[in-house]
């Protein structure tokens, strides 16, 4: 992602009762093909923009739904209280520090293409991954694939 860090991203739910603004580009964008994401989204994969929670400004009421996860640490899915659209998740491992914003809820989702495809061992066979994008059968080490700027931001968020 080559956009300036000050670039904002806006999004929201279907009924527009919840609007949000990401005040910078995401740390990294995952396309997850695991069976849990397939079940939770009702489709072939989940596309999530990982960003620090304090960089997401929210207007409207969200409802947090606690759900199990394959890791056993659970996740909290934040949904619009009115139309129930899932807007982002907080995973047990990252706590409330980071949000995994559903890219499809952005006003311009084309700005956040996947930077990696993960858990491709359970990818639907008809999904074609474009060349040049890292593909991992399971998860990966962020220290090996994230841009230095994102690694620095993550470290700063974890020390706050």
Steps between C-alpha positions, in 0.01 A plus 500: 500500500674812382257764623611763753445409866270802547254365244157432653263216422126520571240229529193378680212260514224445247236710676754780564421512873871438564771690318870471568819663385843341500744786553790328322570216266470152651800319643439207265209344309431128542288279280423205725379175345458301825181303556409719800506816287305321228232402753484841670473696175294247307740525209840378379724726710521802728684813388620698802699822530699483823532838673553644847164542678580861593523582128136403443256781581143372532166679478195294594430207723675167459413177673787271594434129456741255663560195283730199523802473273720220377787628718287454811556867594170617351418814312272797550307597187375859500172530311261784429236486774228565240580298185750256663765537229843387627737799485815371672634235735733504795678169544597354835871511425499874423240605754341839448819662364441399137195475278457283197273723293285320243626645171157453340356762738731771368350760269780423256611141568714499185758701696580199723591201287641199685870517578505133596277193471503286814367157592495408134512130598120534532452742209205427275642333188328745264660807662789617283770698678678753282874459445736709708297491824649293784312175566526312828347158576441617859610819680834678461754713685414869465868585562580334166227657284370825647647834393738655755257788560225255597732306729594826674136601540414159643786519749392848607138390548606205713706719734227756566 
